[in-house]
Amino acid sequence: MKKYIEILTRSLKPYAGIIYFGIVLFSADFFWKWVVDANINSQSFAAFGVDYTSQFYAFSQWTARQIYHFSCLFPGTDFLYLYDTRLYFWDSGMRLNIIWGCTGAKQFYVFLAIMLFYPGPWKKKLWYLPLGALILWAYNIVRISSILFMTRNHPEWFDFLHDKLFRYAYYGLIFLIWVYWEEKIRKPVRSK
């Protein structure tokens, strides 16, 4: 049995970083689900039994404004309107309500957990964390703007785009940011 454990350990060693990443990712997700009481389809949000709905509502409003301003940079937005947390096209009737889940808060939290619990020099983490968060914020704005435009004349695409394609791409981006950290930022420190 000891021999098989040694073989398994040796064969998994090249994947240790990815395994650690996965453990931290799933642990962070489990902790989120255990601590956070929030309906994915509404504005209500509580953590540790404390209601943070008003704070997340303000964050949703801010996110909606960012999406609106970014979307207006492109042609075809003459009929795009913003009201509170809702974005809508008058010509097609397509409406998106930006709720706490659209703010990227959970993805920011997961990225933060991965970076805090993953080994590496803290001095480099101090600049890499805000950079990674900025990349995730920009992706979130592009993600929702893309969903807004792509569902304008095809509202039936919403579930696939929102719940599958762009959500998995979000976590893929977190993985790529971590890979860059592992291979380009942290790895040179390991080789010393």
Backbone as a ProteinNet text record, in pm:
[ID]
protein_1_A
[PRIMARY]
MKKYIEILTRSLKPYAGIIYFGIVLFSADFFWKWVVDANINSQSFAAFGVDYTSQFYAFSQWTARQIYHFSCLFPGTDFLYLYDTRLYFWDSGMRLNIIWGCTGAKQFYVFLAIMLFYPGPWKKKLWYLPLGALILWAYNIVRISSILFMTRNHPEWFDFLHDKLFRYAYYGLIFLIWVYWEEKIRKPVRSK
[TERTIARY]
81.8	0	86.6	193	282.7	344.5	375.5	434.5	337.9	209.4	108.7	87	94.6	81.2	198.7	319.7	437.5	426.5	379.4	361.4	256.9	145.3	39.1	90	162.7	217.7	313.7	401.7	496.4	425.7	323.6	253.7	167.4	121	38.5	120.5	246.8	330	327.3	334.1	328.5	195	92.6	-40.5	-75.5	21.9	-2.8	-65.4	-15.9	-69.8	-214.9	-247.7	-385.1	-477.6	-428.8	-509	-534	-429.8	-444.1	-541.9	-529.2	-622.4	-766	-789.2	-922.8	-975.9	-890.1	-933.4	-974.1	-893.2	-925.8	-1053.3	-1067.2	-1186.6	-1312.3	-1311.9	-1430.9	-1455.3	-1349.2	-1365.2	-1426	-1378.7	-1433.6	-1580.5	-1613.2	-1751.8	-1839.8	-1790.6	-1865.4	-1887.4	-1781.3	-1792	-1893.2	-1891.2	-1986.1	-2130.1	-2154.4	-2289.8	-2332.4	-2237.6	-2267.6	-2297.6	-2227.7	-2235.1	-2337.2	-2347.5	-2429.6	-2570.8	-2666.6	-2807.6	-2857.1	-2857.9	-2896.9	-2970.1	-3076.9	-3151.7	-3086.3	-3050.6	-2980.6	-3067.7	-3198.5	-3289.9	-3350	-3291.3	-3345.3	-3231.3	-3267.3	-3168	-3130.5	-3206.8	-3181	-3047.7	-2972.4	-2839.8	-2810	-2771.8	-2731	-2610.6	-2523.3	-2406.9	-2388.8	-2358.7	-2346.4	-2470.8	-2586.1	-2712	-2737.4	-2651.2	-2665.8	-2713.2	-2815.4	-2871.4	-2785.7	-2733.2	-2652.5	-2721.6	-2851.6	-2925.5	-2905.2	-2910.1	-2898.8	-2759.5	-2655.3	-2521	-2506.3	-2558.5	-2548.9	-2641.7	-2750.3	-2837.6	-2763.2	-2691.6	-2611.5	-2502	-2441.6	-2340.5	-2402.6	-2525.1	-2597.7	-2626.1	-2665.1	-2690.2	-2561.9	-2451.5	-2322.7	-2283.4	-2299.8	-2267.8	-2354.3	-2482.6	-2574.1	-2528.1	-2485.1	-2435.9	-2310.4	-2219.3	-2097.4	-2130.8	-2223.4	-2265.1	-2329.5	-2414	-2481.7	-2379.8	-2287.1	-2187.6	-2097.9	-2059.5	-1978	-2057.5	-2179.6	-2263.5	-2288.1	-2300.3	-2327.3	-2207.6	-2093.6	-1978.6	-1995.8	-2093	-2111	-2234.6	-2234.2	-2351.6	-2472.3	-2589.4	-2712.4	-2768.3	-2722	-2771.6	-2865	-2919.5	-3010.9	-3132.9	-3174.3	-3293.2	-3260.4	-3134.8	-3093.9	-3116.7	-3184.9	-3214.5	-3175.5	-3144	-3109.6	-3207.3	-3267.7	-3353.1	-3319.2	-3255.7	-3216.5	-3119.9	-3164.6	-3077.5	-3119.9	-3209.6	-3261.3	-3210.5	-3165.7	-3124	-3225.1	-3267.7	-3365.3	-3357.1	-3390.8	-3403	-3550.6	-3586.8	-3727.3	-3774.8	-3686.2	-3729.5	-3757.9	-3694.6	-3717.1	-3789	-3793	-3855.3	-3764.6	-3640.7	-3547	-3506.9	-3518.5	-3486.4	-3391.8	-3293.8	-3205.9	-3210.8	-3229.4	-3225.4	-3094.5	-3012.4	-2881.8	-2901.4	-2884.9	-2900.2	-2763.3	-2759.3	-2630.4	-2546.1	-2608.4	-2535.4	-2466.6	-2512	-2453	-2332.8	-2307.8	-2199.6	-2062	-2059	-1931.6	-1875.6	-1955.2	-1906.9	-1857.3	-1930.3	-1887.4	-1757.2	-1745.1	-1622.6	-1503.6	-1525.7	-1418.6	-1376	-1475.4	-1448.4	-1367.4	-1407.6	-1336.9	-1192.7	-1174.6	-1039.2	-957.1	-1015.2	-945.7	-905.1	-995.8	-965.2	-850.6	-856.6	-750.2	-616	-612.6	-485.8	-435.6	-526.3	-483.5	-431	-493.2	-454.6	-352.4	-320.3	-220.7	-83.8	18.1	151.4	204.6	285.5	350.1	388.1	476.7	523.3	412.9	391.8	285.4	309.9	434.3	466.6	411.9	421.6	368.2	216.8	163.4	17.5	-49.3	18.5	-39.2	-70.6	4.8	-27.8	-104.5	-85.5	-152.5	-300.9	-336.7	-478.3	-562.2	-522.6	-602.9	-603.7	-492.2	-487.8	-584.8	-582.8	-675.5	-820	-848.1	-984.4	-1028.5	-938.2	-970.2	-1002.2	-925.2	-951.8	-1088.2	-1118.8	-1248.9	-1363.7	-1343	-1447	-1472	-1364.7	-1379.3	-1449.6	-1411.7	-1478.9	-1627.9	-1661.6	-1802.1	-1882.7	-1827.5	-1895.8	-1913.6	-1809.9	-1817.8	-1916.1	-1913.4	-2002.1	-2148.6	-2186.2	-2327	-2366.4	-2276.5	-2305.8	-2326.2	-2244.9	-2259.3	-2392.9	-2430.2	-2560	-2672	-2659.3	-2760.5	-2778.2	-2668.3	-2676.1	-2720	-2667.2	-2696.6	-2840.8	-2901	-3039.9	-3140.4	-3090.7	-3178.6	-3290.3	-3255.2	-3355	-3375	-3303.9	-3315	-3320.7	-3428.2	-3436.2	-3424.4	-3453.6	-3444.4	-3299.1	-3202.6	-3061.5	-3012.1	-3091.8	-3045.9	-2994.3	-3072.3	-3031.8	-2899	-2882.4	-2757	-2639.9	-2656.7	-2547.1	-2512.8	-2615	-2594.4	-2553.9	-2625.2	-2603.5	-2496.7	-2460.4	-2362.7	-2238.9	-2250	-2133.8	-2050.4	-2110.6	-2033.3	-1998.1	-2078.2	-2045.3	-1921.8	-1919	-1802	-1679.4	-1699.7	-1588.2	-1533.7	-1620.8	-1578.7	-1481.6	-1519.8	-1432.4	-1307.8	-1321.1	-1203.7	-1105.3	-1157.1	-1071.2	-1000.3	-1071.3	-1007.9	-893.3	-918.2	-814.1	-694.7	-718.4	-608.3	-528.6	-597.5	-527.5	-438.9	-491.8	-411.8	-292.5	-314.3	-205.4	-94.9	-131.6	-30.8	45.9	-27.3	36.7	135.4	89.3	171.7	294.9	277.5	385.7	477.9	425.4	506.4	544.9	461.8	488.9	549.6	484.6	528.7	640.9	636.4	731.8	878.3	912.4	1053	1102.6	1012.3	1051.5	1084	1007.5	1030.5	1164.9	1212.7	1334.7	1461.6	1448.7	1565.3	1611.9
-119.7	0	126.7	124.2	238.9	268.1	163	177.6	249.4	214.9	276.9	424.1	453.9	593.5	675.9	619.7	689.7	713.3	611.8	625.4	731.9	728.1	827.5	967	981.6	1111.4	1163.9	1078.6	1118.4	1157.3	1080.8	1109.6	1235.2	1270.2	1390.6	1516.9	1502.5	1618.2	1729.4	1697.7	1806.4	1883.4	1823.3	1884.8	1942.8	1950.4	1995.6	2134.8	2226.1	2362.4	2365.2	2290.2	2286.9	2222.1	2116.3	2050.3	2147.1	2218.7	2317.4	2427.4	2475.2	2574.8	2523.4	2399.9	2341.5	2328.4	2287.8	2274.4	2409.7	2512.3	2646.8	2698.4	2677.5	2721.4	2658	2527.2	2459.2	2489.2	2508.1	2546.8	2686.1	2778.7	2914.9	2912.5	2833.7	2823	2762.8	2658.8	2596.5	2697.4	2769.6	2868.3	2976.6	3023.3	3123.2	3072.8	2950.4	2894.2	2871.4	2847.6	2824.6	2956.7	3063	3191	3286.9	3286.7	3385.3	3332.1	3416.8	3385.8	3488.7	3447.7	3540.8	3464.6	3522.2	3463.4	3510	3415.6	3448.3	3531.1	3532.4	3605.2	3730.1	3777.5	3898.6	3983.9	4096.3	4188.1	4152	4065.5	4037.3	3967	4012.2	3957.8	3970.5	3858.2	3857.8	3766.5	3801.2	3718.2	3717.7	3600.7	3583.1	3632.2	3623.2	3664.1	3814	3891.2	4036.8	4074	4157.4	4198.2	4308.7	4279.2	4374.2	4414	4397.3	4423.3	4565.8	4663.7	4803.6	4831.6	4774.2	4794.2	4727.8	4607.7	4539.3	4602.5	4663	4733.3	4854.3	4925.3	5039.3	4990.4	4877.3	4818.7	4776.7	4726	4689.3	4813.1	4922.9	5047.8	5096.8	5094.2	5136.8	5048.6	4918	4824.5	4852.4	4876.2	4906	5032.5	5134.2	5257.2	5229.9	5147.8	5113.9	5039.4	4946.1	4869.4	4961.8	5051.9	5145.8	5233.7	5291.9	5381	5305.1	5183.5	5103.6	5067.4	5025.5	4984.3	5099.9	5220.2	5337	5375.5	5313.1	5338	5274.7	5185.3	5109.8	5156.9	5138.4	5178.6	5091.1	5145.6	5070.7	5084.8	5186.2	5203.2	5323.8	5369.6	5484.2	5456.9	5330	5295.5	5228.5	5235.5	5176.9	5279.3	5234.9	5322	5253.9	5337	5289.7	5352.6	5269.7	5318.9	5238.9	5303.5	5242.4	5126.4	5002.8	4887.9	4815.2	4874.3	4807.3	4873.6	4789.4	4833.1	4776.4	4858.9	4805	4877.1	4799.9	4852.1	4875.9	4999.7	5031.4	4969.7	4958.1	4907.8	4757.7	4681.5	4536.5	4488.4	4572.7	4532.5	4449.4	4425.9	4346.6	4423.8	4358.7	4421.7	4332.4	4395.6	4326.5	4400.8	4326.8	4384.8	4342.6	4438.2	4409.7	4391.7	4268.1	4236.1	4206.3	4170.6	4148	4043.7	3942	3837.8	3887.3	3999.6	4057.3	4146.1	4171	4262.3	4197	4065.6	3994.1	3976.8	4006.7	3999.3	3859.7	3757	3620.7	3586.2	3624.7	3595.8	3671.3	3797.2	3872.2	3799.8	3753	3681.2	3553.7	3475.6	3351.6	3383	3482.8	3522.8	3565.7	3645.2	3690.9	3571.5	3476.2	3357.8	3278.1	3258.8	3183	3252	3381.3	3453	3462.3	3476.8	3487.1	3354.2	3245	3114.7	3041.6	3098	3033.6	3090.6	3006.9	3056.7	3161.5	3247.3	3349.1	3468.2	3551	3667	3772.5	3814.9	3911.9	4046.4	4080.7	4207.9	4209.9	4098.2	4089.1	4074.9	4010.2	3996	4132.5	4225.4	4357.6	4432.5	4409.2	4473.8	4379.3	4248	4154.1	4139.1	4146.8	4137.4	4248.9	4376	4481.1	4468.9	4427	4409.2	4299.6	4187.2	4078.2	4120.6	4193.9	4242.5	4337.9	4421.6	4513.6	4436	4332.8	4249.2	4182.1	4129.2	4063.8	4164.1	4285.4	4388.5	4424.1	4442.1	4476.1	4362.9	4239.7	4126.1	4126.1	4153.8	4153	4256.1	4375	4479.6	4434.5	4380	4330.4	4213.8	4126.8	4009.2	4050.5	4140.7	4179.3	4263.3	4349	4426.1	4332	4230.7	4132.8	4060.3	4020.4	3954.5	4049	4175.3	4275.7	4286.8	4298	4311.5	4181.8	4070	3942.6	3895.7	3940	3900	4006	4114.7	4224	4173.6	4096	4041.9	3891.7	3835	3691.1	3666.1	3703.1	3685.6	3539.3	3447.7	3305.6	3261.3	3341.4	3308.6	3341.1	3414.3	3465.4	3354.8	3251.1	3147.1	3083.4	3051.9	2990.8	3087	3211.1	3308.3	3340.8	3367	3410.7	3296.5	3186.2	3077.7	2977.8	2977.9	2878.4	2944.1	2994	3041.5	3143.9	3255.7	3363.3	3331.5	3251.6	3214.4	3124.7	3022.8	2934.7	3011.6	3104	3186.8	3271.7	3317.3	3395.9	3314.3	3192.3	3107.5	3065.4	3052.4	3025.9	3140.8	3263.4	3381.3	3383.4	3349	3341	3239.9	3126.9	3024.9	3080.3	3150.6	3206.1	3310.4	3392	3490.7	3418.3	3310	3231.1	3166	3110.3	3047.5	3149.7	3271.7	3375.5	3401.9	3407.6	3425.5	3311.7	3190.6	3073.1	3065.7	3088.2	3067.7	3188.1	3308	3427.2	3509.2	3506.9	3592.4	3510.6	3403.7	3325.7	3228.6	3165.9	3060.9	3107.7	3224.3	3267.2	3269.3	3295.3	3295.7	3153.2	3054.3	2914.1	2863.6	2912.4	2859.1	2908.4	3004.5	3057.6	2961.6
0	0	0	80.2	89.2	-47.6	-121.5	-254.6	-348.9	-342.5	-428.4	-393.4	-265.6	-221.4	-273.3	-268.4	-319.8	-470.4	-542.8	-688	-717.7	-644.8	-663.8	-631.9	-523.6	-483.9	-590.1	-639.9	-742.9	-872.2	-909.7	-1035.8	-1026.9	-907.2	-891.1	-864.7	-834.1	-799.2	-904.7	-1036.4	-1135.2	-1133.8	-1076.5	-1074.4	-936.9	-848.7	-711.5	-707.8	-790.1	-791.5	-835.4	-939.5	-989.7	-886.7	-821.9	-718.1	-603.1	-561.2	-452.9	-493.9	-618.5	-671.7	-660.9	-705	-701	-559.9	-467.6	-327.7	-270.9	-296	-245.9	-312.6	-444	-516.6	-458.9	-443.4	-391.7	-243.8	-167.1	-26.6	-15.9	-98.9	-98.5	-139.8	-240.8	-285.2	-175.5	-108.9	1.2	114	150.9	258.6	221.9	95.7	48.3	67.2	22.6	31.4	175.5	262.2	402.5	474.8	440.1	510.8	449.1	317.5	247.4	227.6	261.5	238.3	137.1	11.8	-94.1	-203.7	-248.8	-358.9	-488.9	-573	-697.5	-791.6	-770.8	-859.3	-796.2	-687.1	-624.8	-570.4	-512.6	-456.8	-313.3	-246.2	-104.8	-86.9	13.8	40.5	188.8	249.9	390.2	405	497.8	529	679.7	734.6	878.7	951.5	887.3	947.7	946.7	883.1	877.1	736.3	730.7	601.4	538.8	419.8	343.8	213.4	208.2	84.7	36.1	125	80.6	22.5	81.5	29.3	-107.9	-121.4	-249.9	-353.1	-308	-401.5	-460.3	-374.1	-422.3	-517.6	-488.5	-575.9	-708.9	-705.1	-827.5	-912.5	-847.1	-920.1	-987.2	-914.2	-968.5	-1086.5	-1071.9	-1180.4	-1301.8	-1281.7	-1393.2	-1467.1	-1392.1	-1456.7	-1539.4	-1485.6	-1559.2	-1688.7	-1680.1	-1798.1	-1900.5	-1853.6	-1942.9	-2016.1	-1941.7	-2003.7	-2101.4	-2066.2	-2156.4	-2281.4	-2264.5	-2378.5	-2474.3	-2420.3	-2504.5	-2591.9	-2571.2	-2657.3	-2795.1	-2807.1	-2930.7	-3005.9	-3137.9	-3216.3	-3182.5	-3208.6	-3185.9	-3046.1	-2975.1	-2837.7	-2825.2	-2936.2	-2932.7	-2844.7	-2837.8	-2762	-2628.8	-2586.9	-2458.5	-2347.9	-2243.2	-2129.5	-1999.6	-1903.5	-1770	-1672.1	-1590.5	-1483.6	-1358.1	-1262.9	-1137.1	-1163.9	-1149.9	-1177	-1303.8	-1379.8	-1499	-1626.4	-1716.9	-1849.5	-1947.6	-2042.2	-2137.3	-2270.4	-2373.6	-2508.7	-2535.7	-2564.3	-2592.3	-2722.7	-2819.1	-2949.3	-2948.8	-2859.8	-2858.6	-2733.2	-2632.2	-2506.8	-2417.6	-2459.1	-2379.2	-2254.7	-2138.6	-2010.6	-1930.7	-1868.6	-1775	-1642.7	-1535.2	-1402.3	-1337.8	-1302.4	-1243.1	-1092.9	-1046.8	-905.5	-845.3	-718.4	-651	-723.9	-781.2	-851.2	-977.3	-1029.8	-1151.6	-1120.8	-995	-958.6	-964.1	-968.9	-967.8	-828	-725	-586.8	-551.7	-591.3	-557.8	-629.6	-755	-828.6	-770.1	-725.6	-659	-531.4	-456.2	-332.1	-360.1	-460.1	-493.9	-534.5	-618.8	-659.5	-538.7	-451.6	-331.4	-244.6	-224.7	-143.5	-205.6	-336	-403.2	-383.6	-404.9	-394.8	-250.1	-155.6	-16.3	37.5	-4.2	49.3	-37.3	-151.7	-236.6	-202.3	-198.4	-161.8	-259.8	-206.9	-288.1	-203.5	-254.7	-178.2	-163.1	-40.2	-10.7	-78.1	-94.5	-159.4	-302.4	-372.7	-508.8	-508.3	-406.9	-397	-379.4	-314.6	-289.8	-418.8	-524.3	-652.4	-743.8	-729.1	-818.9	-785.8	-658.8	-620.1	-682.6	-669.5	-734.5	-887.1	-945.9	-1090.7	-1133.9	-1065.1	-1096	-1077.4	-969.8	-945.6	-1056	-1104	-1214.1	-1342.2	-1369.8	-1488	-1475.1	-1357	-1335.5	-1345.9	-1293.8	-1303.9	-1450.8	-1527	-1668.9	-1743.7	-1714.2	-1779.6	-1745.8	-1621.4	-1581.1	-1658.6	-1677.8	-1753.6	-1898.9	-1957.8	-2096.1	-2104.8	-2006.1	-2002.4	-2005.4	-1916.8	-1909.5	-2030.3	-2076.1	-2198.2	-2316.9	-2326.1	-2434.7	-2426	-2305.5	-2286.8	-2326.5	-2288.4	-2322.4	-2473.6	-2545.2	-2691.7	-2759.4	-2713	-2778.7	-2757	-2647.8	-2621.8	-2666.7	-2720.6	-2763.1	-2854.8	-2954.9	-3046.3	-3028.7	-2931.8	-2905.7	-2755.2	-2689.1	-2543.1	-2499.2	-2589.7	-2555.7	-2534.5	-2573.5	-2554.7	-2413.4	-2337.4	-2207.7	-2115.8	-2093.4	-1998.4	-2037	-2165.4	-2209.7	-2190.3	-2233.1	-2223.9	-2078.5	-1999.1	-1861.2	-1769.1	-1774.9	-1679.3	-1720	-1847	-1891.1	-1951.5	-2071.9	-2146.8	-2069.1	-2032.2	-1968.2	-1822.8	-1754.8	-1616	-1614	-1701.3	-1706.1	-1754.7	-1846.6	-1893.5	-1778.4	-1688	-1572	-1486.4	-1454.9	-1373.6	-1451.3	-1583.2	-1666.1	-1659.2	-1657.3	-1645.5	-1510.2	-1404.4	-1272	-1276.6	-1340.8	-1353.7	-1431.4	-1541.6	-1621.3	-1542.8	-1464.6	-1381.7	-1279.6	-1223.3	-1129.5	-1200.8	-1321.5	-1396.7	-1421.6	-1458.5	-1479.8	-1350.1	-1238.9	-1108.3	-1081.9	-1104.1	-1075.5	-1165.1	-1293.4	-1389.1	-1406.4	-1398.3	-1428	-1305.3	-1203.9	-1087.6	-973.1	-933.1	-818.3	-852.1	-967.9	-1002.6	-997.3	-1045.4	-1034.8	-890.3	-795.5	-655	-611.2	-660.2	-622.4	-670.7	-786.3	-844.3	-774.1	-686.6	-615.6	-508.2
[MASK]
++++++++++++++++++++++++++++++++++++++++++++++++++++++++++++++++++++++++++++++++++++++++++++++++++++++++++++++++++++++++++++++++++++++++++++++++++++++++++++++++++++++++++++++++++++++++++++++++

